[in-house]
Amino acid sequence: MNTLSRLAAPLLLSLVCGSAWAADASRPNVLFLISDDLNNMLGCYGDPLARTPNIDRLAARGVTFERAYCQFPLCGPSRNSMLTGLYPNSTGILRNAEIFRQTIPSHVSLPQAFRQQGYFAARIGKLYHYNVPKSIGTNGHDDPGSWELELNPAGCDRMEEEPHIFSLTPGQFGGTLSWYASPKSDEYHTDGMLAADAAWVLERCAKQKHRPFFLAVGFYRPHTPYVAPEDPYFGYYPLSKMRVVEGVAEDQADLPPPALGSYKREQDKLTDDLRRQVLQAYYASISFMDAQVGHVVDALDRLGLADNTIIVFTSDHGYHMGEHGLWQKMSVFEESARVPLLIVAPGVAKQATVAKAPVGHVDLYPTLTELCGVPAPDSLQGQSLVPMLKDVSVTDRGWALSQVTRGGTARVPRFFGYSLRTPQWRYTEWDEGREGRELYDHRTDPGELTNLADDPAHAQTIEQLAAQLHAAVQTTFPLSGETPALREGVWAPNLTDP
């Protein structure tokens, strides 16, 4: 926290936490933890190498959602969707550097709904979109209406170490594979500062018990550049144990071109040695972030707040580490669309349980508002996960939908890829099938290596899933005229045409 923030924040906290007009402190608090560009390489999701003891302990305290998916595997669209409870087709946010106030300005965001019911809503770090790393230390593309307090620390990874960071494209970091084993310890890094600030805010909320809180903490790691302290985090992952994905050419042979549309030419520079270094740095960044999660949750426990606090841990989207020949995000394969999702809800969620039905980020808004008795807008498009928290065998909707865009140039008009995930299948259509289809059976092919879309034996399955996907996509549009531009062809395919 900078000097000005530390001077101003105590006064602000005393005013908002001690406000007399919101005296019902019996309502549950919310601690919303989100990582940036994190896939499911975590111990609680079965990764054999990941050292993530703090996130794993969170999983033991609540429900692990085995099949949770983002709605758009890119930071800005995903975060706007999650924090509004609307699909990207309804927010109108399909790329970075935009905020939903530009498209649906009257919509009430998730933290804003809590503010309106007397909660103290605070943000530390990245919740809406930021240009990482350049926006670290600023408000980024934030929504001021969502928060009463915003803290934006910037550590050595942003302020000092960029000249030392290795990048496949020199001088570029945010969207480029880049990494650095830092000689500085946790407390000097941005995420370490975020954790310290979160503990500081929790201490003051514990003293000012007049209001419940909604505290959102947005960690930047493991987003590129993968910067973490060398000791101990890089040491956890010897290069000799880092895998290199094999059989890429055979895997890609049955894929339609848009499936590989997130490929970047910089990846041509990768050697097997560099691939191992990338994976090592990504793992190290995850373990560093995990340690900061531990600091925040430890503070919650130490202050006696845990018994009345709902904890959410998730990521904005998944991330490729060489699978299908891809790196980073913006595909609708499992590695890119799937996210970790843990919910600890004392007195509601059964501990150390696993829910297997597919769910989406869009479901978090109605879930948290129901748990806390906060009124939610009628326009929300997700389902409440409260029944699944009480009984993980509940299936509810039974599918999750993710989408991306392709094209958008003078030569290739923009078109959409929509992917439906059911318990057994992933079915994907590119431009309503005109640019290709994909079908994967997760019972026998969890790596999505064999595309069954052209197999006549699965024609009936494809027909059924296509109808289900088209019906699902129709639910992603607003029922009212609040965003009429989204009905134009440039925004969405017409899935009702013959």
VOGU-3710 file (C-alpha; in Angstrom, 3 decimals, decimal comma):
1> mntlsrlaap> 0,000/0,000/0,000  1,450/3,407/-0,898  1,956/6,176/1,656  -1,095/8,175/0,602  -3,310/5,091/0,789  -2,053/4,227/4,259  -2,783/7,766/5,433  -6,271/7,919/3,965  -7,443/4,328/4,390  -7,755/4,254/8,215
11> lllslvcgsa> -10,132/7,223/8,166  -12,112/5,719/5,303  -12,305/2,344/7,004  -13,465/3,898/10,261  -16,209/5,705/8,384  -17,471/2,822/6,274  -16,997/-0,067/8,702  -18,527/1,883/11,551  -21,469/3,282/9,653  -24,559/3,359/11,827
21> waadasrpnv> -27,006/2,835/8,963  -26,010/-0,792/8,431  -26,027/-2,510/11,780  -26,797/-6,122/10,830  -23,378/-7,691/11,276  -24,898/-11,173/11,674  -25,030/-11,651/7,926  -22,152/-13,684/6,472  -19,040/-11,912/5,251  -17,551/-12,752/1,853
31> lflisddlnn> -13,858/-13,207/1,105  -13,555/-13,425/-2,679  -10,110/-14,638/-3,814  -9,239/-14,769/-7,488  -6,021/-15,694/-9,241  -5,000/-14,500/-12,693  -4,483/-16,943/-15,591  -4,563/-19,990/-13,307  -5,555/-23,375/-14,674  -6,268/-26,487/-12,580
41> mlgcygdpla> -2,634/-27,326/-11,863  -3,350/-27,573/-8,133  -2,928/-30,355/-5,637  -6,642/-30,447/-4,806  -7,371/-31,054/-8,504  -4,967/-33,977/-8,651  -1,865/-32,374/-10,140  1,036/-34,644/-9,105  3,679/-31,886/-8,981  1,849/-28,799/-7,713
51> rtpnidrlaa> 2,767/-27,649/-4,209  -0,347/-25,728/-3,191  -0,954/-26,598/0,473  -2,990/-23,490/1,294  -5,460/-23,810/-1,567  -5,661/-27,527/-0,823  -6,608/-26,716/2,786  -9,364/-24,447/1,491  -10,677/-27,359/-0,570  -10,780/-29,446/2,611
61> rgvtferayc> -12,987/-26,827/4,251  -15,672/-26,712/1,592  -16,790/-27,845/-1,861  -14,462/-28,340/-4,813  -16,266/-27,915/-8,121  -14,665/-30,489/-10,383  -16,104/-29,108/-13,627  -16,202/-25,316/-13,353  -15,846/-23,184/-16,485  -15,369/-19,573/-17,421
71> qfplcgpsrn> -17,702/-18,054/-19,979  -14,965/-16,452/-22,117  -11,303/-17,471/-21,700  -9,865/-13,951/-21,747  -9,375/-11,736/-18,684  -11,664/-8,782/-19,447  -14,694/-10,609/-20,867  -14,472/-13,341/-18,230  -14,225/-10,983/-15,266  -17,018/-8,714/-16,511
81> smltglypns> -19,231/-11,767/-17,013  -18,467/-13,181/-13,581  -18,950/-9,882/-11,730  -22,217/-9,057/-13,500  -23,758/-12,539/-13,506  -24,349/-12,198/-17,258  -22,950/-13,986/-20,268  -20,586/-12,022/-22,548  -23,325/-11,697/-25,161  -25,303/-9,709/-22,614
91> tgilrnaeif> -22,460/-7,643/-21,157  -21,246/-6,766/-24,647  -17,646/-7,240/-23,430  -15,810/-9,506/-25,865  -12,284/-8,143/-25,531  -9,982/-6,612/-22,948  -9,763/-2,984/-21,801  -13,546/-2,556/-21,569  -15,954/-2,315/-18,670  -19,635/-3,200/-18,501
101> rqtipshvsl> -20,590/0,407/-17,627  -19,920/1,188/-21,296  -22,563/-1,247/-22,488  -25,046/-1,851/-19,651  -24,413/1,130/-17,341  -27,445/0,603/-15,098  -26,642/-3,010/-14,241  -25,764/-3,723/-10,607  -22,490/-5,598/-10,216  -21,965/-8,386/-7,669
111> pqafrqqgyf> -20,037/-6,272/-5,125  -22,348/-3,328/-5,778  -25,357/-5,471/-4,811  -23,657/-6,105/-1,474  -22,821/-2,403/-1,051  -26,450/-1,495/-1,583  -27,401/-3,782/1,319  -24,957/-2,176/3,735  -21,900/-4,354/3,192  -18,441/-2,796/3,251
121> aarigklyhy> -17,101/-3,659/-0,235  -13,345/-3,426/-0,787  -11,019/-4,438/-3,606  -7,316/-5,168/-3,358  -5,540/-5,837/-6,658  -7,141/-7,105/-9,869  -10,852/-7,860/-10,055  -11,930/-6,235/-13,305  -9,449/-6,073/-16,172  -5,916/-4,747/-15,841
131> nvpksigtng> -3,176/-4,503/-18,440  -0,651/-6,740/-16,695  2,009/-5,794/-15,831  1,751/-2,149/-16,917  -1,448/-1,358/-14,963  -0,213/-2,841/-11,681  -0,322/-0,089/-9,065  -3,292/1,637/-10,718  -7,058/1,113/-10,750  -6,839/-0,533/-14,177
141> hddpgswele> -10,175/-0,870/-15,964  -12,035/-0,841/-12,682  -15,633/-0,055/-11,762  -15,694/2,594/-9,008  -19,352/1,879/-8,293  -18,457/-1,607/-7,086  -16,219/-0,605/-4,178  -15,834/1,713/-1,208  -12,116/1,041/-0,880  -9,551/0,214/-3,583
151> lnpagcdrme> -5,912/-0,625/-2,837  -3,352/-1,022/-5,626  0,105/-1,952/-4,378  2,985/-2,402/-6,805  5,983/-4,520/-5,881  9,446/-5,211/-7,181  8,082/-7,374/-10,003  6,521/-4,221/-11,490  8,746/-1,422/-10,248  12,255/-2,899/-10,390
161> eephifsltp> 12,664/-6,220/-12,121  11,255/-5,830/-15,619  14,719/-5,205/-17,155  15,760/-8,651/-15,906  12,751/-10,599/-17,162  13,326/-13,030/-20,020  10,724/-12,814/-22,784  10,283/-14,689/-26,045  9,597/-11,260/-27,545  12,080/-8,883/-25,883
171> gqfggtlswy> 10,438/-5,941/-24,142  6,979/-7,552/-24,119  5,588/-9,287/-21,049  1,807/-9,226/-20,573  0,721/-11,336/-23,538  4,068/-13,000/-24,154  5,683/-16,000/-22,510  8,102/-14,385/-20,065  9,567/-15,293/-16,693  12,094/-14,459/-13,975
181> aspksdeyht> 13,337/-16,113/-10,794  13,512/-13,169/-8,430  16,160/-12,861/-5,704  13,690/-10,917/-3,532  11,391/-12,534/-0,994  7,597/-12,612/-0,899  6,929/-9,341/0,913  8,614/-7,286/-1,829  6,372/-8,646/-4,581  2,965/-7,264/-5,577
191> dgmlaadaaw> 1,040/-10,349/-4,503  2,861/-10,396/-1,171  1,817/-6,774/-0,657  -1,757/-7,664/-1,632  -1,861/-10,353/1,047  -0,475/-7,957/3,663  -3,036/-5,304/2,704  -5,833/-7,877/2,895  -4,769/-8,878/6,398  -4,647/-5,179/7,347
201> vlercakqkh> -8,201/-4,620/6,100  -9,453/-7,758/7,859  -7,923/-6,570/11,141  -9,882/-3,347/10,937  -13,090/-5,056/9,897  -12,717/-7,352/12,915  -12,548/-4,309/15,184  -15,414/-2,486/13,462  -18,178/-5,095/13,752  -21,045/-2,861/12,737
211> rpfflavgfy> -21,047/-4,064/9,124  -20,395/-7,296/7,277  -17,793/-7,120/4,524  -17,303/-8,206/0,926  -13,518/-8,237/0,503  -12,219/-9,100/-2,970  -8,520/-9,900/-3,344  -7,211/-10,236/-6,897  -3,785/-11,845/-7,160  -1,726/-11,250/-10,313
221> rphtpyvape> 0,199/-14,486/-10,403  0,584/-16,694/-12,306  -0,142/-14,187/-15,134  2,834/-13,433/-17,352  5,492/-12,451/-16,655  5,868/-15,444/-14,345  7,859/-13,660/-11,649  8,226/-15,308/-8,258  10,931/-15,560/-5,596  13,544/-18,067/-6,676
231> dpyfgyypls> 13,799/-19,371/-3,128  11,842/-21,487/-2,411  9,359/-21,578/-5,276  11,522/-22,294/-8,314  13,380/-24,845/-6,210  10,176/-26,847/-5,788  10,192/-27,704/-9,493  13,425/-29,118/-10,942  13,632/-28,729/-14,702  14,220/-32,474/-15,014
241> kmrvvegvae> 10,671/-33,085/-13,778  8,979/-30,645/-16,160  7,001/-32,437/-18,857  7,028/-31,626/-22,566  3,787/-32,321/-24,434  4,331/-34,867/-27,190  2,277/-36,019/-30,167  1,120/-32,494/-31,027  1,070/-33,011/-34,814  -1,093/-36,131/-34,498
251> dqadlpppal> -3,409/-34,339/-32,064  -3,884/-31,383/-34,400  -4,596/-33,492/-37,491  -8,352/-33,780/-36,868  -8,948/-30,206/-35,657  -10,705/-27,435/-37,599  -8,441/-24,358/-38,002  -10,363/-22,109/-35,552  -9,663/-24,583/-32,752  -6,014/-23,524/-33,007
261> gsykreqdkl> -6,798/-19,854/-33,540  -5,114/-18,788/-30,293  -1,709/-19,952/-31,529  0,952/-17,230/-31,440  3,955/-17,148/-33,742  6,273/-16,465/-30,820  5,703/-20,088/-29,843  7,813/-21,097/-32,851  10,817/-19,984/-30,773  10,180/-22,576/-28,082
271> tddlrrqvlq> 12,689/-25,367/-27,689  12,119/-28,262/-25,320  14,491/-26,595/-22,833  12,480/-23,361/-22,997  9,232/-25,307/-22,624  10,556/-26,775/-19,389  11,579/-23,335/-18,168  8,127/-21,942/-18,931  6,444/-24,739/-17,003  8,840/-24,395/-14,078
281> ayyasisfmd> 8,192/-20,649/-13,828  4,429/-21,123/-14,118  4,419/-23,720/-11,354  6,653/-21,501/-9,194  4,252/-18,578/-9,655  1,326/-20,770/-8,627  3,090/-21,872/-5,445  4,016/-18,261/-4,645  0,398/-17,188/-5,114  -0,728/-20,124/-2,974
291> aqvghvvdal> 1,454/-18,875/-0,119  -0,246/-15,468/-0,297  -3,673/-17,113/-0,195  -2,467/-18,786/2,980  -1,518/-15,455/4,559  -4,993/-14,033/3,898  -6,901/-17,072/5,136  -4,638/-17,327/8,186  -5,534/-13,728/9,044  -9,225/-14,546/8,683
301> drlgladnti> -8,813/-17,489/11,071  -6,632/-15,600/13,541  -9,152/-12,770/13,796  -12,040/-15,108/14,549  -13,883/-14,244/11,331  -13,865/-17,606/9,601  -17,036/-19,042/11,150  -19,128/-16,281/9,589  -17,259/-15,795/6,306  -17,943/-17,401/2,932
311> ivftsdhgyh> -14,722/-17,940/0,997  -14,573/-18,224/-2,781  -11,389/-19,127/-4,632  -11,272/-19,177/-8,417  -9,413/-17,940/-11,496  -10,597/-15,856/-14,426  -9,959/-18,663/-16,941  -7,749/-21,650/-17,603  -4,388/-21,762/-19,339  -2,531/-23,925/-21,830
321> mgehglwqkm> 0,925/-25,287/-21,104  1,601/-26,810/-24,519  -1,483/-29,023/-24,847  -2,654/-29,245/-28,470  0,429/-27,143/-29,297  -1,116/-24,112/-27,581  0,069/-21,830/-24,794  -1,841/-19,386/-22,632  -5,590/-18,831/-23,251  -8,375/-18,042/-25,786
331> svfeesarvp> -9,231/-21,586/-26,803  -12,281/-23,554/-25,710  -10,375/-26,718/-24,950  -10,617/-28,003/-21,384  -7,258/-26,519/-20,361  -8,330/-22,987/-21,318  -12,040/-22,962/-20,435  -11,884/-24,890/-17,159  -11,165/-23,058/-13,908  -10,615/-23,991/-10,278
341> llivapgvak> -13,584/-23,144/-8,071  -13,714/-23,693/-4,323  -16,501/-22,446/-2,062  -16,327/-22,554/1,711  -19,742/-21,759/3,214  -19,818/-22,448/6,970  -23,034/-24,086/8,061  -24,136/-24,704/4,470  -21,466/-26,480/2,429  -20,272/-29,917/3,435
351> qatvakapvg> -16,527/-29,995/4,037  -14,072/-31,800/1,775  -16,678/-32,696/-0,837  -16,525/-32,623/-4,629  -19,346/-31,486/-6,936  -19,058/-33,015/-10,387  -21,870/-31,316/-12,324  -20,695/-28,635/-14,786  -21,044/-25,072/-13,480  -19,958/-21,627/-14,653
361> hvdlyptlte> -18,597/-18,368/-13,331  -21,964/-16,840/-14,157  -23,354/-18,880/-11,256  -21,331/-17,130/-8,547  -23,470/-13,974/-8,370  -26,796/-15,733/-7,611  -25,013/-18,138/-5,262  -23,406/-15,489/-3,057  -26,472/-13,280/-2,933  -28,639/-16,228/-1,868
371> lcgvpapdsl> -26,168/-17,293/0,808  -26,074/-13,773/2,251  -29,712/-12,791/1,797  -28,804/-10,011/-0,617  -31,408/-9,129/-3,295  -30,164/-9,859/-6,809  -31,255/-8,374/-10,159  -33,895/-10,364/-12,031  -31,699/-10,264/-15,143  -29,028/-12,636/-13,788
381> qgqslvpmlk> -28,397/-15,545/-16,127  -26,703/-18,055/-13,841  -28,045/-20,611/-11,405  -27,550/-20,606/-7,652  -25,116/-23,291/-6,525  -26,559/-23,399/-3,005  -28,363/-26,725/-3,636  -25,055/-28,225/-4,792  -23,253/-26,830/-1,750  -25,748/-28,668/0,447
391> dvsvtdrgwa> -25,706/-31,845/-1,636  -22,935/-32,307/-4,206  -24,941/-34,949/-6,062  -27,384/-32,276/-7,272  -26,960/-31,600/-10,999  -29,230/-28,568/-11,604  -28,646/-27,143/-15,109  -26,176/-29,873/-16,038  -24,047/-27,965/-18,554  -21,655/-25,043/-18,892
401> lsqvtrggta> -21,144/-22,803/-21,914  -17,950/-21,060/-23,013  -17,310/-18,928/-26,086  -14,542/-17,159/-27,977  -14,295/-15,045/-31,102  -12,246/-15,634/-34,211  -11,581/-13,462/-37,261  -12,501/-9,816/-37,022  -10,222/-8,634/-39,818  -10,902/-7,125/-43,240
411> rvprffgysl> -10,379/-10,539/-44,807  -12,138/-12,662/-42,186  -15,278/-11,248/-40,523  -15,638/-12,045/-36,858  -17,392/-15,270/-35,948  -17,995/-17,153/-32,728  -16,983/-20,472/-31,301  -19,359/-21,877/-28,696  -18,498/-24,899/-26,588  -20,947/-26,898/-24,475
421> rtpqwrytew> -19,592/-28,981/-21,600  -21,823/-31,707/-20,200  -20,713/-34,355/-17,688  -19,643/-36,631/-20,535  -19,132/-34,482/-23,609  -17,498/-31,347/-24,923  -19,213/-30,223/-28,116  -17,939/-27,163/-30,004  -19,266/-25,351/-33,056  -17,303/-22,758/-34,992
431> degregrely> -19,562/-20,265/-36,793  -22,539/-22,601/-36,273  -20,535/-25,457/-37,763  -19,621/-23,685/-40,997  -16,003/-23,453/-39,791  -15,954/-26,865/-38,151  -17,155/-28,933/-35,215  -15,497/-30,825/-32,392  -16,768/-33,611/-30,153  -14,847/-35,219/-27,272
441> dhrtdpgelt> -15,934/-38,036/-24,980  -14,477/-37,300/-21,542  -15,164/-40,801/-20,298  -12,450/-42,144/-22,595  -10,599/-39,019/-23,747  -10,097/-36,476/-20,921  -7,262/-34,845/-22,874  -9,572/-34,105/-25,824  -7,164/-35,722/-28,263  -9,635/-37,444/-30,615
451> nladdpahaq> -12,236/-35,339/-32,388  -15,316/-37,510/-32,966  -17,331/-34,908/-34,869  -16,938/-36,670/-38,228  -17,552/-40,167/-36,865  -20,924/-41,424/-38,228  -21,334/-43,498/-35,079  -21,835/-40,268/-33,125  -24,227/-38,542/-35,527  -27,178/-38,840/-33,148
461> tieqlaaqlh> -25,101/-37,551/-30,218  -24,039/-34,539/-32,280  -27,611/-33,820/-33,274  -28,703/-33,868/-29,643  -25,783/-31,770/-28,407  -26,171/-29,267/-31,232  -29,784/-28,680/-30,265  -28,756/-28,325/-26,623  -25,962/-25,906/-27,513  -28,224/-23,730/-29,671
471> aavqttfpls> -30,798/-23,561/-26,879  -28,056/-22,693/-24,380  -26,673/-19,908/-26,552  -30,099/-18,341/-26,791  -30,127/-18,009/-22,994  -26,988/-15,838/-23,155  -28,825/-12,884/-24,702  -30,812/-10,331/-22,691  -34,532/-10,901/-22,579  -35,209/-7,160/-22,604
481> getpalregv> -33,927/-4,488/-24,948  -31,227/-3,272/-22,570  -28,403/-4,129/-24,990  -29,950/-4,000/-28,474  -26,569/-3,833/-30,218  -25,975/-7,441/-29,246  -28,793/-8,510/-31,545  -26,902/-7,265/-34,565  -25,152/-9,870/-36,655  -21,722/-8,449/-35,921
491> wapnltdp> -22,148/-9,467/-32,309  -23,723/-12,882/-32,499  -24,607/-15,644/-34,949  -28,236/-16,246/-35,776  -28,719/-19,699/-34,329  -32,365/-19,859/-35,362  -31,711/-19,924/-39,112  -32,246/-23,286/-40,843
//
